[in-house]
Amino acid sequence: MPARSRPTKHLPLLLAAIMLAACSRNPAPIPTPTRQPASASPSSTAADTLPSAVSSSPTPPYEVIHLTPMPQPQLLGTLVSLFETNGGCRFPCWWGITPGQTTWEQALEILGPISYNMVLYPLHKIVSIRGRGPLDVDVLRQDYSVNDDQIITLIETRLAIKDNAYLLTEMVARYGSPTEIVLGTWSQIVGDKTTSYYALFEDQGFLITYDTKTIIKDEAVEVCPFMNQGGYLVMWDINSGSFFDWVLKTAYIFSSGKSRHALLGEVTDLSVDDFIDIYQQPDGCFDTPRSIWYDLQFYDDP
């Protein structure tokens, strides 16, 4: 299907901040930590609380909790099972935690036994879990946004298991084609490097970020998506607002005048399905206008 048109040309820095901020997290019960009052933050809707990583930096009061997770190898076995089964639920549910439904207190029953550290702000919870073993990081960080009623509205996490469970083709088989492919044009791509793009499943409430190679030409930048399982996952409550609308609504905060994201359908003639076909080709590539690339704009401007 063709990429759905939107009322604006490009997306700002927000999605990049989300992806770079997330890491990972895990489940189980612990003594329930003292809940901090949410009076320090204004009452918010899901559209206001969507990406915790790109909202204003939380300020005290906050609480740091140090935990003793279950012993190895039970912990690693639990983590691998959670990555493989997702706690028996579908996105945007993550490990049995569903944005818009699960309270932070309920999430603690899953996350407590596998976490070693938590930093709790009124509307933002940071969970750290030790990885190693079959995971590709030593520490998994997961971020949770909550509203004033302490209901989780958004989850950010790293996809850290070493398998191909989150290949774009696998996600399409499970969830259908993405609503949009969003090209990240913020990376320092001077020279031939990799950057990221987002498969945005807006109507289902999640996105996954993937890597792609970029090759700079005289008048274009060639993008060559290669098959990788994805780096970060963001999930939100679709009944409380549109992630896309939230991004557009808050774009004015980042007033550099340079776009850092672009919709595939607005800068190429490709549809989402065309992109997926290219993704599956060993040497599949396509050209994008040089002018959309954030870093190159600085070099090209007089």
Backbone torsions as a table, in degrees:
resi	resn	phi	psi	omega
1	MET	NA	149.8	179.7
2	PRO	-70.2	151.9	178.4
3	ALA	-63.1	136.2	-175.1
4	ARG	-72.8	132.5	-178.3
5	SER	-72.3	146.9	179.5
6	ARG	-125.6	161.8	-175.3
7	PRO	-75.5	4.8	178.8
8	THR	-138.2	162.0	-175.1
9	LYS	-81.3	-45.9	-169.9
10	HIS	-133.7	156.6	174.4
11	LEU	-98.3	149.4	-178.8
12	PRO	-83.7	-166.6	-176.5
13	LEU	-62.3	-14.6	-169.8
14	LEU	-54.3	-52.3	-175.3
15	LEU	-61.8	-37.1	178.2
16	ALA	-61.7	-42.8	179.3
17	ALA	-61.6	-37.6	178.4
18	ILE	-61.3	-49.2	-175.1
19	MET	-66.1	-39.6	-176.6
20	LEU	-74.7	-20.2	-176.5
21	ALA	-85.2	-25.6	-172.4
22	ALA	-83.5	162.2	175.5
23	CYS	-148.3	-66.4	-179.4
24	SER	174.0	167.5	178.3
25	ARG	-165.8	178.6	-173.3
26	ASN	-154.2	177.6	-172.4
27	PRO	-101.8	166.5	163.6
28	ALA	133.0	167.5	-172.6
29	PRO	-94.0	149.1	177.8
30	ILE	-148.1	172.9	173.0
31	PRO	-59.0	131.6	-176.9
32	THR	-65.8	121.9	-179.5
33	PRO	-69.3	156.3	177.7
34	THR	-63.4	128.1	-179.4
35	ARG	-80.5	129.0	179.3
36	GLN	-80.1	144.0	176.9
37	PRO	-64.8	144.8	-177.0
38	ALA	-91.6	13.8	-175.8
39	SER	-65.3	-20.1	-178.1
40	ALA	-71.5	-16.9	-178.5
41	SER	-121.1	146.1	-179.2
42	PRO	-67.9	155.6	174.5
43	SER	-58.3	138.0	-171.5
44	SER	-138.3	151.2	170.9
45	THR	-95.4	172.5	179.5
46	ALA	-61.9	-33.4	179.5
47	ALA	-64.3	-26.1	178.9
48	ASP	-87.5	-26.1	-173.3
49	THR	-105.6	9.7	-173.5
50	LEU	-52.2	-90.8	-174.5
51	PRO	-80.3	111.3	178.9
52	SER	-62.9	-31.8	-174.8
53	ALA	-70.0	-17.2	-176.5
54	VAL	-116.0	2.6	173.7
55	SER	-81.1	175.3	-179.1
56	SER	-58.6	143.7	-178.2
57	SER	-58.9	129.0	-178.9
58	PRO	-63.1	148.5	178.0
59	THR	-122.3	158.3	178.0
60	PRO	-53.5	153.6	14.0
61	PRO	-79.4	144.9	173.7
62	TYR	-146.3	166.0	-178.3
63	GLU	-132.8	134.7	175.2
64	VAL	-106.0	126.7	-178.8
65	ILE	-119.2	126.2	174.9
66	HIS	-102.2	130.3	-172.6
67	LEU	-121.5	162.4	173.3
68	THR	-112.7	102.1	-176.8
69	PRO	-72.0	169.7	177.2
70	MET	-59.3	153.3	-175.6
71	PRO	-71.6	160.2	171.2
72	GLN	-77.4	151.1	-1.7
73	PRO	-87.2	7.9	-179.0
74	GLN	-59.0	-39.4	-178.9
75	LEU	-61.9	-49.0	-178.9
76	LEU	-64.3	-38.6	177.5
77	GLY	-62.1	-39.6	178.4
78	THR	-66.3	-43.4	-179.7
79	LEU	-63.0	-45.6	-179.9
80	VAL	-61.1	-42.4	179.5
81	SER	-62.7	-41.0	180.0
82	LEU	-65.4	-41.4	177.9
83	PHE	-65.5	-37.6	-176.1
84	GLU	-77.3	-34.1	-175.1
85	THR	-108.8	-13.4	-176.0
86	ASN	55.1	32.4	178.6
87	GLY	66.5	18.2	177.6
88	GLY	79.8	16.9	-179.7
89	CYS	-129.0	170.2	-179.0
90	ARG	-106.6	151.7	176.7
91	PHE	-57.5	141.8	13.8
92	PRO	-86.1	6.1	171.0
93	CYS	-65.6	140.5	-179.8
94	TRP	-133.7	114.0	178.7
95	TRP	57.8	31.4	-179.5
96	GLY	88.4	4.9	-179.6
97	ILE	-108.5	118.5	-172.9
98	THR	-113.5	118.3	175.6
99	PRO	-56.3	136.5	-179.1
100	GLY	88.6	-9.9	-178.2
101	GLN	-128.5	-47.1	-173.4
102	THR	-80.4	132.7	174.7
103	THR	-83.9	160.9	177.5
104	TRP	-61.6	-37.7	179.2
105	GLU	-61.4	-40.7	177.1
106	GLN	-68.2	-38.4	178.5
107	ALA	-63.1	-33.3	179.4
108	LEU	-60.7	-30.6	179.7
109	GLU	-65.2	-27.1	177.4
110	ILE	-89.0	-43.5	-171.2
111	LEU	-83.5	-29.5	-174.5
112	GLY	-55.7	-51.8	-174.7
113	PRO	-67.3	-13.5	-177.4
114	ILE	-114.4	1.4	-177.1
115	SER	-102.5	153.5	175.4
116	TYR	-114.6	-11.2	-178.4
117	ASN	-157.9	140.6	173.4
118	MET	-137.7	140.2	171.9
119	VAL	-116.6	117.8	-170.9
120	LEU	-113.2	110.9	170.0
121	TYR	-98.6	166.8	-179.8
122	PRO	-54.8	-42.8	-175.9
123	LEU	-119.8	14.3	-176.8
124	HIS	-149.6	127.6	-178.4
125	LYS	-122.5	128.7	179.1
126	ILE	-112.4	122.8	-175.8
127	VAL	-116.4	129.1	178.8
128	SER	-115.6	133.3	-177.8
129	ILE	-131.5	136.1	179.5
130	ARG	-77.3	135.0	-176.4
131	GLY	-99.8	-104.5	-175.9
132	ARG	64.7	-162.1	179.4
133	GLY	55.0	-128.3	-177.7
134	PRO	-79.5	4.0	-180.0
135	LEU	-96.6	156.7	-174.4
136	ASP	-96.7	12.6	174.6
137	VAL	-140.0	155.0	177.3
138	ASP	-78.8	-32.4	-179.1
139	VAL	-129.8	128.2	175.9
140	LEU	-100.2	126.3	176.9
141	ARG	-111.5	135.7	175.1
142	GLN	-128.6	138.2	-178.7
143	ASP	-115.1	136.9	-179.4
144	TYR	-126.4	127.0	170.4
145	SER	-96.0	140.1	176.7
146	VAL	-130.0	159.2	174.7
147	ASN	-94.5	-172.6	-176.8
148	ASP	-64.4	-22.4	176.8
149	ASP	-89.2	7.7	179.5
150	GLN	63.1	27.8	170.4
151	ILE	-90.7	131.8	-177.6
152	ILE	-67.6	130.2	-179.5
153	THR	-111.3	-22.0	-178.7
154	LEU	-155.5	144.6	179.2
155	ILE	-128.0	135.7	174.4
156	GLU	-125.2	132.1	-176.9
157	THR	-152.8	156.4	175.1
158	ARG	-92.1	142.4	175.8
159	LEU	-92.2	94.9	-164.0
160	ALA	-105.8	-3.8	-177.6
161	ILE	-79.1	147.2	-175.2
162	LYS	-89.5	72.6	172.2
163	ASP	-152.1	-171.7	-175.9
164	ASN	-108.6	32.2	-174.4
165	ALA	-64.4	-22.6	-173.4
166	TYR	-115.5	20.9	172.6
167	LEU	-53.2	145.0	-178.9
168	LEU	-57.1	-39.4	178.2
169	THR	-63.2	-36.9	177.5
170	GLU	-66.3	-41.1	-179.9
171	MET	-67.0	-37.4	177.5
172	VAL	-64.7	-39.8	178.6
173	ALA	-62.6	-34.3	-177.2
174	ARG	-86.7	-37.4	-169.3
175	TYR	-121.3	-1.8	-175.4
176	GLY	86.2	179.9	-176.9
177	SER	-69.6	146.7	175.7
178	PRO	-61.5	155.7	174.3
179	THR	-67.1	-42.1	-177.9
180	GLU	-145.6	155.1	163.9
181	ILE	-110.1	121.1	-177.1
182	VAL	-109.3	116.5	-179.8
183	LEU	-83.4	126.7	174.5
184	GLY	-83.3	116.5	-176.1
185	THR	-113.4	23.6	-176.4
186	TRP	-94.5	-19.5	-171.6
187	SER	-66.1	158.2	175.4
188	GLN	-78.8	95.0	-173.1
189	ILE	-103.6	12.5	178.7
190	VAL	-62.2	118.9	-166.4
191	GLY	93.0	174.2	-178.9
192	ASP	-86.8	115.2	-175.7
193	LYS	-139.1	-171.1	173.8
194	THR	-109.6	151.5	171.5
195	THR	-134.8	-164.8	-175.8
196	SER	-127.9	158.6	169.0
197	TYR	-138.2	160.0	-177.8
198	TYR	-115.9	128.9	167.9
199	ALA	-88.3	107.6	-173.5
200	LEU	-99.6	112.1	175.7
201	PHE	-100.1	70.7	-169.8
202	GLU	-61.9	-43.6	-176.5
203	ASP	-69.0	-18.8	179.0
204	GLN	-102.3	-10.8	171.4
205	GLY	89.8	34.2	174.4
206	PHE	-157.1	161.1	172.1
207	LEU	-141.2	153.8	176.7
208	ILE	-128.5	138.0	178.0
209	THR	-100.3	139.0	-179.6
210	TYR	-128.4	161.6	178.0
211	ASP	-95.7	152.9	175.7
212	THR	-149.3	149.3	178.9
213	LYS	-85.2	143.3	176.3
214	THR	-121.7	137.3	179.5
215	ILE	-125.6	117.5	-175.6
216	ILE	-82.2	128.7	175.5
217	LYS	-114.3	-177.2	-178.6
218	ASP	-63.1	-48.6	-174.8
219	GLU	-116.9	3.8	-175.4
220	ALA	-149.5	167.6	170.1
221	VAL	-121.9	120.4	179.3
222	GLU	-82.9	132.4	-179.9
223	VAL	-112.0	126.4	-177.8
224	CYS	-125.0	90.9	179.6
225	PRO	-69.0	130.1	176.8
226	PHE	-113.5	157.1	-172.1
227	MET	-75.6	108.0	174.6
228	ASN	-137.7	159.5	-167.3
229	GLN	-83.2	1.6	177.9
230	GLY	98.9	149.8	-177.0
231	GLY	-103.6	-50.8	-176.2
232	TYR	-131.5	153.8	-179.4
233	LEU	-128.8	134.1	175.5
234	VAL	-124.8	132.7	-178.5
235	MET	-131.1	141.8	-177.1
236	TRP	-144.1	170.5	-179.3
237	ASP	-83.2	106.8	-176.0
238	ILE	-71.5	-17.3	-178.8
239	ASN	-81.9	-7.5	-175.9
240	SER	-108.1	-3.6	179.5
241	GLY	155.8	163.0	179.4
242	SER	-89.9	128.1	176.6
243	PHE	-59.5	-41.5	-179.6
244	PHE	-61.5	-46.7	179.8
245	ASP	-63.1	-36.6	179.0
246	TRP	-62.3	-44.0	179.6
247	VAL	-61.7	-45.8	-178.9
248	LEU	-66.0	-37.5	-178.3
249	LYS	-63.4	-36.5	-174.9
250	THR	-101.4	8.7	-176.7
251	ALA	-60.7	-29.0	-176.3
252	TYR	-63.3	-20.2	-179.8
253	ILE	-62.6	-35.3	-178.0
254	PHE	-101.1	87.7	-168.8
255	SER	-104.0	40.6	179.4
256	SER	-71.0	-18.8	-176.9
257	GLY	82.9	-1.0	179.1
258	LYS	-116.6	126.6	-179.9
259	SER	-75.3	144.6	178.3
260	ARG	-118.4	3.8	176.4
261	HIS	-142.6	155.6	176.9
262	ALA	-147.8	141.4	176.4
263	LEU	-80.7	133.4	-177.6
264	LEU	-51.5	-47.7	-174.9
265	GLY	-70.4	-14.1	-178.7
266	GLU	-97.0	-14.7	-178.6
267	VAL	-120.0	-2.3	175.2
268	THR	-140.6	174.6	174.2
269	ASP	-93.6	11.6	-174.7
270	LEU	-87.7	143.5	169.3
271	SER	-90.9	171.9	175.9
272	VAL	-59.7	-42.6	179.9
273	ASP	-66.5	-34.9	174.4
274	ASP	-60.1	-43.2	179.9
275	PHE	-61.0	-44.1	-179.3
276	ILE	-63.3	-37.4	176.1
277	ASP	-62.8	-43.6	178.4
278	ILE	-63.8	-40.4	179.7
279	TYR	-56.0	-34.2	-176.8
280	GLN	-84.8	-7.9	179.4
281	GLN	-87.2	135.8	-177.1
282	PRO	-55.0	-38.1	-179.0
283	ASP	-120.9	33.1	-177.0
284	GLY	-71.8	129.5	-179.9
285	CYS	-145.9	164.5	173.5
286	PHE	-152.6	157.5	-177.9
287	ASP	-93.5	146.3	172.5
288	THR	-127.1	154.3	178.7
289	PRO	-62.8	136.0	178.8
290	ARG	-59.1	-30.6	-174.4
291	SER	-66.4	-18.1	-177.5
292	ILE	-83.5	-12.2	-172.5
293	TRP	-85.8	119.4	-170.6
294	TYR	-52.6	-53.3	-175.7
295	ASP	-66.8	-39.6	-177.4
296	LEU	-69.1	-23.9	177.1
297	GLN	-61.0	-36.8	-179.9
298	PHE	-67.8	-35.9	-179.7
299	TYR	-76.8	-31.2	-175.9
300	ASP	-86.3	-25.4	-177.7
301	ASP	-65.4	140.7	178.3
302	PRO	-67.9	NA	NA
